[in-house]
Amino acid sequence: MTESPYIAPRLTIRVGITGHRPNNLEGVDTDLLRQRIGEVLGCIKAMGLRLQEENNALGEGAPLEKGVEPSLRFVTALAAGSDSFGARAAIGEGYALNVILPFREDVYRNDFEGEALAEFERLLHHERVSSHVELHVTERPQAPAAYRSAGHLILAHSDLLIAVWNEQPGDGIGGTADIIHEARRTGLPVVLIALDGRVKLWSMAADDFDPVADGCWQPVDILDDGNLCPGGLASQIEARLLPLIAPPGAAVSASQTAEQEQVSRRCLQQFRAETLRPGSHACGYNLLRFLFTAKDRHKVGFSRFVDYRLAEERRDQWQTIAQTAADIGDEAFAETIRERLKERWLRADNVALHYSHVFRTAFIANFVLAALAVLIGLLILFFDSSLAAKAILVILELMCIGAILFVTARGQHREWHNRWLDYRNVAEVLRPACLPILMGSSPARPGLSVGVTPGQEWVAWYVRSSLREIEAPAHAVIGPEQLQAVLAAAVTDEIEGQIDYHRKNEMRAHDIDHRLEWMALCMLWAVVASGAVFLLVYGGALVVGCPEIAKAIKPLATFLGGVLPVAGAALYGIRATGDFRASSHQSARTLAELERLKHQFEVKRTAAPATDPDGMLQPSRSQVRSMLTQLGRVMTDDLKVWGMIFSERELGPGF
């Protein structure tokens, strides 16, 4: 039974909240505010249900998981006031609660008293709570930095932010205004519910440069005579959320044309139709390594079957990451990472590896066949008197040319090159994404443009959707010890593996490039040598009066003068299309960055936990997040450079 690399993501919509506490809501109709929050959540829910119905109607071609309700999540710190009645509104609309507390539960309780404490307890232990993360970032109760950490984590887990705000600045670090500012800075859609019940959305200017300054709050209507107002809140929210969550073809974003959406949807369907492979006989690249890399030749030998080692990868990869996930959360959290993230990465990696071997084998074969066609054509020189031999040679030459045209046409029609780049982009973005997930965060908003192929938009959508469906642990306390465990997992399961790969690739690509260049130069010098020998023999034959000697060696000289330059050109063509030199240099640069980061990670993960002068525990979330961001940037830069190197190396006939 064939297995597809595609794991359909579940439609997931996540809504965060920030807002004032009771001391800033005196005299305010909180029932009206709760009603407004419910109306916003209702609009989002209706949009999700419609998207799910449209998806289910597509049958086997549905890009999203079928037969399930959309996963609707409300992300909140459960603070008294806006968070509390917002959570009640979310429960009423059927949302699950993702709770993110700025302190340990026993410390955070000190923020509440009386009925507010009772409500906090009821909500925290409500059956709709599906995720519960407690941050341990400071030993000081009510430290503003802790509220900021929780607020930023809420934003990381949100696709849209609801803000209950008096539109006044200056409520301090981690306050409502501060979190709204951060949301606008990162481009997160923000729905403002003013204290008088009016609803506004932040709208950036078309030519915005600063996402915070270049924009305005745009009032929107919710209801008109009891019905959703056309052009009002529902349509405005859809305009902001659909480009993020809708699969290709379901919505045309401002940055995409209908034609681009169609291409993305077609490429997505291609990925769905792929099958996982244990290996293949596309062994051209392995043959190249065997012939031109001495270490590979003596170590592994050569086999016509290329083993993709999928079973071994499933067994061996991410062992430390899975154990860390179980230690931080529980076994269910670890299983989610294995089933939803690791499996997606390995499946995408499998088909990417397949098309890399197919594409490389194809262009190597084309250059070899082109040289072979010239060789066969020149062999006619030795069969001057045999029409049958000439006919056979012409047929063989035409067969070589026909094979080149067939391989090229099939490769272009099947889009081997684009599929290789697309699937490699999926795998390389998913692989390091587990690290911020381990620390309770969410890499939910990766770059909107991932890759350089016509189908890059489906790659971005699939990666986003896959990451957004992974919740934080069902119950976890994340402090310095857990952050150090994340750093250890990053070193063991990510950095060391990448260092090993780039060290080998640097040497391997350098050897292949150097030996191809050396052999091509030898071919050209052989042309010079054969020409010089012919001239010497020809001159000597004229001197001694034996022109028949020159006539006898003329076919051989002509043959060598034609074949050797073509063989050299074929080697140069393989070298240029494979771009082994650029690949070697890029691996060397990435290797240096990874070794530098490994040292930093090792120092931070082995340091004794401490407290800085501000009472913040070390290592802090911001430090670890910054280090993981640096690691992600190194890998992203490597992916971009790799894409630039190979995006223009399309399959050609090899002439």
N, C-alpha and C positions, 0 to 999 in steps of 0.2 A: 504493500500500500504506500503510495507516494505521500510525502509530507510537505506542505507549503511553508515557506519561510515567514509567511504573513500571519501574525497574531492580531486579530481585529481588536483595536482599542475600544473600551467602553466609553460611550459619550459621557464626559465629565464636565460639569460646570461648577466653579468654585467662587463663592462670594464672601469677601471679608468685610469686617465692619470696624470702624473706629468712631468714637463719639464722646460726648460729654458725660460726666458723672452727675449724680443728683444735685451737687452744690451749684452746678451751672445750668440746672434745669428747673429752678424754682419759678413757679408761676407759669410753667410751660405745660401745654396739653400733651402729656406723654402718650395718652391713648391715640391721639391723632398721629403722633410720630410713629408709634407702633403700626398704625394702620398704613401709613405711607411706606414703611419698610416692607410690610406684607404685600402691598401693591407692586413694589419694585420686584420683590422676589416672585410674585405671581407672574409678572411679565416674563421674567427669565425662565421660569418653569414652563410656561406655555410655549416659549420658543424651543426649549429643549425637547418637549414632547412632540412638537411638530417635526423637528429634525429627526427624532428617533422614528417617527412614523414614516417619513420619507425614506429613511435608510432601510427600514424593514421591507418597504415596498420594492426595493431593488433585488430582493431574493438573494441568490448565491453571489451576486456581485456587490453586495452591501459592504462598504468600507468599514463601518462600525459594527461592533458586536450586536447581534440580533437577539430577540427574545428576552431582553432585560429592560428595565426602566432606566432612564438617564440617572447617573450618579450626581445628585445635587448636594453640595456641601456648603455649609455656613461656617466660616472660620472666625473664631471669636476668643477673646481673653476672659469672657464672662464677668467683666467689671460691672459694678453696680451702675444702673442708669441705662445708657444707650445699648451697651452690650447685652444687658440682661433682657430688656424687653425686645431687642432685636432677635435674640435667640428664641424667645417665645414665639415671635412671628414666624421664624424659620421653621420651628417645629410644627406650627400650624399649617405651613405650606408643604410639609413632607420632606424637609431638608435634613440631612445628617449633620450633626455638630462635630466640627473639628476644633478641639479646645487647645489653646496655647497659653499657658500661664507664665507670667514673667518671673515667678519665684517657685520654689517648692510649695506644694499645696498647703503644708502646715504653716509656712511663712505668709503665703498670700492671703490666708484666712484673716489675718490681722487687718486687711483693708476693709473688712466688712463688720457689721454689727447689726443686731436685731433682725428685722425682717429681711434686710439685704443679705445677711449671712445665711439665713434659712433658704432664700431663693438661690443663692450661689450653690448650696449643697444639693438642692433639688435638681438644678440644671446640670451640675457636674456629674451626678450619678443617674442622669436621665437615660432611658434606653436608646435614645437617638444619638448619644455620644458614640462615635465610631473611632475617634482618635483623641488621645489625651497626652500632651507633651508638657512637662514642667521644666523650665529653664533654671539652671543653677549657675548664675553668672556673677553673683556678688554675695557677700556675707552681710551687707548692709540692707536692712528692710527699707522699702520704699525708695530705693535708689533710682533716679530717673533713667540711668543707662539701661536698667533691667526692663523698664517699660518700652524703651526704644528697641531693644533686642526683640522683645515679643512682638512689637508693632511691625518691625521689618520682616519677621518670620511670618506674620499674618499676610503681609503683602506677597511674600514668596509663594504662598499657597493660594493666592487669589487670582481670579481672572477679571474681577471687577470689585471695586471697593465702594461700600456704602458709608457715607460720612454724615453723622448727625452733628452739625457744627453751627456755631453762631457767627461764623465768617470773620472772627476777630483773631489777629495773630497773637503770639506771645504767651501761649500756655505752657512753654518750656519743652525741654528735651523729652521725647517720648509722648508728648501730648498730642491732641487731635490735629492741631495745625501742622505740627512737625511730621506726623505720619502722612497727612494729605500732601504736604510738600514733597515727600519722598515718592509717593505714588505718582504724582504728576511728573516728577523728574524721570522716573523709569518708564513713563508712557502707559501706566495702568489706567484703564477707564475708571472715572470717579463719578458717582452719583451723590450729589449733595442734597441732604434733606435739611432745609433751614428750620429754625425753631418754631416758625409760624406755619410749618407744613408745606411750604413751597418746595418744589423739586427742581434742581438744576443739574446740568452735566457740564463737565469741563470740556471745552472745545478749543483745540489748538488752531492757530492761524495756518493758512495754507502754506505760507512761506516761513514757518516758524524756525527759529534758530535755537532759542531757549525754551524748552517745553514747559517751564514754570512761568516765565514772564510773558511769552508770546502766545497768549490765549485769553479766554474769558469764560466766566460761568454763564451758561446759556439756559434760560428758563424753559421748561417743557411742561406740557399739559399731560395729565394722566387719564382722566375720564371726561367724557362729554355726554351728559344725560345718561350716565350709568354705563356707557360703552367705552371701550378703549379708543382713545382719540387718534384718528389717522395723523401720521406725522408727529405723534406725541412720544411719550416715554418708550413704549414698546418698540416702535420703529427706530428710535434713536439708540436704544440699547442693542438692538439687532445689528445696526450699522457698525457698532463698536466691537461686538462679540463674535459675530459670524465669521469675519475673516480669520479669527484666531481658532475657533473650535470647529467650524464646518469643514467637512472633507472637500477635496477638490471637485469642482463642478456644482456644489450645492450653493455657492455664493461667489460672486465676483467681487474681489476686494478692489479698493481704489488703486492699488499698485499693479493689478493684473487685468489683462484683457480677457474676453470670453475665449479667445483662441488659446491663450496661455493656460487658462483653467482646463480647457479640453485636453491639451497636451499633458498637463499634470495628472488628470484623471486617467488618461490612457496609460501613462507610465505606472500609476498606482495599480491598475488592473494587471499590467505585465508582472509586477512584483507578486501579486496575489497568485498568478498562474505559474510562478516558478516552482520548482521542486528541489528539496534538499538532495544533495548528492554525496555519496561516500568518497568519490574521487572521479577522475576521468583519464582519458588517454591523450589529453592535450598536453603533451610533455615537452613542447618546444623550449620553454624557459628552463625547465629542469635539465634538458640536454645542453643548453647554453651554459648553465652553471657547471655541469659535469665537465664540459670541454675546456672551459676558461677559468674555473676556480679550483685550484689544486686541492684546497682543504675539503671542499665538498666532494671532489672526485674520490679521494682516499677514505673519506669518512662514511659517506652514504651510498656511493656508487650511483648507478643509473638504472631507473626502471621506467618502462613505457607507461605504467599506471601511476598517476599522481594521487596519493592518498591525502584527502583533506582532513582526516583525523577528527571528525566531528564528535565521535563517541568519547575519545580521549579528552577533547576540550570540555565537553559537558561534565566529565568526571573530575578533571583537575583544576579548572579555572575557578577563581573567586572563593576558594576555601576559607581564607582569612576573612574576606568580606562577609560571607554568609555567617561565620561564627560571630563576628562583631555585631552583625544585625541582630542575631539571636540574643546576644548579651545586652545590647542597648534596649531592644524592644522585647520580642519573644520569638519563638520558632515560627509563628504565623507571619511575622514581619520578614524574617529571613526567607521563608518560602515564597512570599510575594516577590521579593527581589530576584530570587532564582527563577521563578516561573514567568514573571512579567518583564523583567529587565535583562537578566543574563540570557534567557532563552531567545529573546528578540535579538540581542547583540550577536549571539553565536549563529543564529539562522541567517541574519544579514551578512555576517562574515563569511559563512559557507558559500552563499551564492556569489558574493563579491570575489572570493578566492577563485571560484570556478570561472567566472568571466575574465578575471585577470589572466588565467592560464590560457583560456580560449583565445582571447585577443592577442596575447603575446605570441602564442603558437602560430596564429594566423599571419601576423606581420613578418615573423621570422620565415615562415614557409613561403610567403610571397617573394621575399628577397632571394631566398635560395632557389626557388623555381625560376625567377627571372634570370639569375646567373646560369642555371641549368639550361634554360631555353637558348641562351646565346651560345653556350658550349655545344649543344646539339646542332645548332645551326652552322657552327664553324666546322663540325666534324665532316660536313659535306665536302670540304676541301680534300679529304683523304679518299673519297670515293668518286673521283672524277669520271670514271668509266662505267659506273654501276648505277643505272637508273632506279633499280629496285631498292638499293641501299639508300639512295637519295630520297626516294618516296617514303621509306620507313622513317628516316630522320626528320623529314618534314612533318610527318604525322606526329612523331614524338614531340617535336617543337610546338606544334599546335596544341597538343594535349597539355603541355606545360602552361602555355598561355591561357588555354581554356580553364585550367585549374586555378590560375591566378584570378581570372575574372570571376569564376564561380565563388571562390573564397571571399573575394572582396565584396561581391554583390550580396552574398549571404550575410556577411558580417555587418554590412551597412543596413540591410533590411532587418536583421535581428537586433540591431543596435548593441552589439557586443561592447563597444567602447563606452557608450552612455550608461549602459546597465552596470558595467564595472564601476564607473565613477559614482553613480547614484547609490549603489548598494554599499560601496566602501564608505561613503559619507554617512549612511544610516548607522553602520557598525561603529565607526570611529567617534560619532557623537554620543551614541548610547553607552559605549563602554565606560568612560570616566564619569558618567552621570550618577552612578551609584554613590559616589563619595559624599556630595552634599546631602543626598537622601539619608545617608547614615546618621548625619548630625541633625536630622529632623527638618532639614530644609527641602526645597524643591527647585530643581533646575528647570522650571516650567516655561520659562520664556527665553529659550535659546535664540540666537540670531535668526531673523525671519528669512534670511537667505543662506542656505546651507548647500554648498556645492556650486558648480558652474555649468551644469547641463540644462537642457530645456525642461527637464522634469524636476528641477530643484525644489519647486514649491511643494510637491507631494512629499519629498523627503522632510522638509521643515514641518509640514503638518503631521506626518506620521511620528516623527520624533517628539514633537510637542504633545501630541495626544497620548503617546505611550508613557511619557513622564508625568503628565498631569493626572493620570488615573491612579498613581501610586500615592497612597496616603502615608502620613507620618505614623509611627508606631501606635498601637492601640493604647499603650500606657508606657511612658518612658520618662525618666529624669535624665536630662542631658547637661552635664557639667564638665569640669576639666578632665576627669578620668575618661569619660566617654569621648571627648574631643581628642585626647591622646590616642585612644584606641582607633579612632578614624584615621589619624595620621599614620599609625602603624599599618593599618590595612592599605592605605594609599601607597606606602613604600613597598609592602610585600606583594600586593596583587596588581599594582598599576605601574609604579615607577620602575621597579626592578625588571619587570617584564619588558617594558618599553626600552630600558637601557640595553638589555640583552639583545632585543630586536635591532635597534639602531646601530649597536656596535657591530653585529654580524652583517647588517645591510651595508654599512659603510665600507667594510673590507670587501664584501662580495661584489658590490656594484663597482668599486674601484678596480678590482681585479678583472672583471668582465670588460669594463671600459678600456683599461690599459692593454689587455691582450687582444681585443678586437682592433684597437688602433695599431698595435704592433704588427698583427698579421696583415692588416690592410696595407700598411707601409711596405711590408715584405713583398706583397703582391706587386706593388708599383715598382719597387726596386728590381723585382724579377723581370718586369717588362723591360726596364732599362738594360738589364744584363742580357736578356734574350735578344734584344735588338742589337746590342753591341757585338754579341757572338755572331749573329747573322751577318752584320757588316764586315766583321773580320774574315769570316769564312767566304763571304761573297767576294771581298777584295782579293783574298788569297787565291780563290778559284780563277779570277780573271788574270791574275799574275801568272799562274802556272798553266793557263790555257785550258781549264776544265769547267766551262760554264754549266755543264750538266750537274755538277755538285751543288752549285747555288740554286739551280732549278729544283733539285731534289729536296733541299731543306726549306725552300720557300713556303710550302704549306704549313710546316711545323711552326715557322717563325710567325706566319700570319695567324695561325691558331693561338699561339701563346700571346701574341700582341692584342688579340681580341678578347680572349678568355680572362687573362690575368687582371686587366683593368676592371672588367665587369665583376669579377670575384671580389676585388678590393672595394669596388663601389657598393656591392651587396653588403659586405662587412661594415662599411661606413654607414650604410642605410640602417642596418640593424642597430648599430651603436647610436645613431642619431634618434631613431624612433624610440628606442628604449631609454634614451637620455640617462644612461647609467652614471655619467659624471655628475650631473646635477643632483641625481638621487643620492649619490655618495656624499656630496658636499652638504646637502640638506640634512642627511642623517647625522653627519658630524656636528652640525650646528645644534640640532635637537638633542643629541647626546650630551653636549657640553651643558646645555640648559638643564637637562634632566639630572645630571650628576650634581650640579649646583643646588637644585631643589631638593635632591635626596639628602644632601648634607644639612640643609635648613630643616627639613622634616625630622631628621634623626635628632638634631639638637633640641627641637621643640618637644618631641614626643618622649624623650628620655629625661627632660628637665623635671625637677621636683615641683609639684603644684605650689603656687605662691599666690600672694595677694599684693596688688600694686597700691600706691598711696591713696588711690581713690576707692579702695575697698573691692575692686574688681578682681575676680579670680583669674589666674593665669594657668594654662593658655586661655585666652578669651575667644569667644565666638568670632569676633571681628578678625582676630589674628588668624584663626584656622580658616575662616571663610576667605580671607585674603590669600592665604597660601594655596588653598584649593583653586581659587580663581587664577593664580599664577600658573598652576599646573594645567588648568583647563586652557589658558591662553597659549601656553607652549604647544599643547596638543592641537589646538585650533589653528595656530599659525602653521604648524607642520602640515596639517590637513589642507590648508589653503594653498601653501606653496606646492605641495604634492599635486593638488588639483590644477594649479596653473601649469605645472610641468607637463602633465599628461592630457590636459583638456584639448590641446591642439594636436596631439599625436593620434589623429584618426587613422583608421585603416585605409591604406591605399594599395594600388596594384604592385608597387615595389619597383617600378621602372625609373 
